[in-house]
Structure formats: C-alpha cells, structure tokens
Amino acid sequence: MGCVRGVCISKARKTSAERVGRCMAEEKGLVGDIHYGFGDKQVSLLPYDRVKGYFEEAGEAVRFGRFGENLVAEGIDWDEIRVGSRFVCGEALLEVVKIGAGGPASEAYKGEKVCTPMEPYFVFCKVIKGGELREGSPIQKEEEV
C-alpha cells in the first residue's frame, strides 16, 4: 500500500500548482483545480521518488506542485500501471486514462518548462468515485478483475 505525500491544486493552466494538503475529488475532478470539468485528465499523479530525485540533483528542497501535479505518491509499483488501472485513494476511486505528459508547457519556474522533467512519469486519472484526498492517505492499486 502506498501513501499520498502531496496534494496540490492548479489555479492556472501550465503553471506550478499550490500545495493545499487536502481537497475534495468529485466526478468532474478536483474542486478548485483549473482542470475541474474539462475532460478525463482530471487528476495528475507523480511518483515521490522521481520528484525527490529531481530536487536532490538540483540542490533544492522538495517542493510539491512544482510540475503542476495534483498528487505525489510513494509506495506504488509505477511499472505495473496501465491505462484502465484503478486506484483507491483515500475516499476516492481514480482510473488511469493516460500515462506520460507531452506537448507544450509554459515557462513558470525559474525559466524552466513546468512539466518537462517529469513528462514520462505523469499518470492522469479521471475520478470514478469522489471523496476527500489528503496528505497521508493510503493509495493502492485496485485489484484487476
């Protein structure tokens, strides 16, 4: 079983997100997030070890939300994630709709593109069942039928 280390909300597209610690997930996405109500890529996840490694290499403190992600999680086997995989995350149920980011990103953090360093690691989900997401909540892959 994994753990949610960071919960973040984006106020504007293609910018760093703000760490909020907890939020509500609804079938349209995360309440207060810029992507709420737009398509299936409602929640973005990144692996904690990749985020931490990026900041360690840069000699900076870890900053959740830097890449525009909504959730940073650890303890998940990221190699086992496929489109259609589902995660029980706190009270919510999320389903993977896309793996990997791509396309244009904006200049929002020290002149670097927001997502670029983490593009291959992004996992995008839609909300199947709403509920509260909070830092410290368990996250685990639902057993496939």
N, C-alpha and C positions, 0 to 999 in steps of 0.2 A: 504494500500500500504506500502511496506517495503522499506528499504534503504540499499544499499551496503556500509558497513563500511570499509572493507578492500579488496584490490586486490593484489594478490601475485602470483609469478611465481617460480616454482621449477627448479633449474638448474641440479639437480641430483636426481635419484630415491631414495625414502625413506629417505629423509632429510628434514629439515625445509626449508620453502620457503622464498623468499625475497619479502618484501613489495615494490611494484612498483607504486601503486596509480592508474594506468590505464594500459590497454593493449588492443590489438585487438583480437577478437574472430573470427575464421574462421571455416569452416565446418570440418576442421581436428583438431580443438582445439584452444588453446591459443598460439598465436605467441610468441616464445621464451621459452615456457614451455617444460620440458622434456617429457611430455606425448603427445605432438603435433604429430598427425599422427598415434597414436597407439590405436586402438580400440575405443570403445564407451565411456569409462570413461575419458572424455576429460577435464571436469571441476568439481572441488570438492567444495561443499558449506558446511559451518558450521554456526550454529546459534550464533549470537553475545552474547546472554545471557549465553550460556554454556562456551564459550571461556572466557568471562569476569569473570564468576564464578570460573573457574579453577585458573586463575591468582590471584584473590582475596584470595582464600583459601591458595595459595602458598605464599602470601605476596609479589607478584611481580607486576610490571606494565604490562598491557596488551600488548602482542606482536603478531600482526597478522603474520601468516605464520609459527608459532611455530610448528603446527601439519602437515605441508605440504599442507595445504588447499590453494585453489585459491581464493575463495570469502568468506567473513564473512558478513552475512546479518542479519538485525533485522526487526521486524515487519511482519514476515511471520508466519502463523499458521503451524508449523512443523508437528503437528499431522495429518494434512489434506494432507500431501504429500504422493503420491503413485508413483510406477513405472508407467511411461507414463504421469505423470503430467508435465505441461509445465510452464515455467516462462519467462515473458518478462523482460529482464534485460538490462536497458539502451537501446541500439540499437539492442541487440541480442535476440534471442529466444533459450532457452535451454530446453531440455527434459530429465526428470529423467530416468536413466537406472538402478540404484542400490541405495539401502538405507543401510547404515552401511558399515563400513570397516571391514577388517578381515585379517587374515593371518599374516605372519611375517613382522615385522617392524625393522628398524635399530636403532642402538644407535647413536643419533645425537645431543642430547641436554641434557647436564648435566647428562649423563649416563642413561637417560630415553628413552624408545621407543618413536619414533616421534608421531605416531597416537594413541597409545594405550588409553590415557584418553578420546579421542573423538570418538573412533571407532563406537559406536552406533548412533552417531549424523551426521556422514558424509552422504551427499547426492551427488551422482555422476550423472553428466549430459553429454549428447552429445550436440553439437552445431547444431541447425537446421538452424538458420539464423545468419550470422556473424554481427559484429558491434563492436563499442568501448564499453568496460566495464571500468567504472571509479568509484572511491570512491565518494559517494554522489548521485550516480544514483539511480533512483527508481527501485525496483524489485517487481513484483507481479505475482501471480499465474494466468495463463490464464484461463479463464472460460472454463470448460469442456463442450463439445457438447453432 
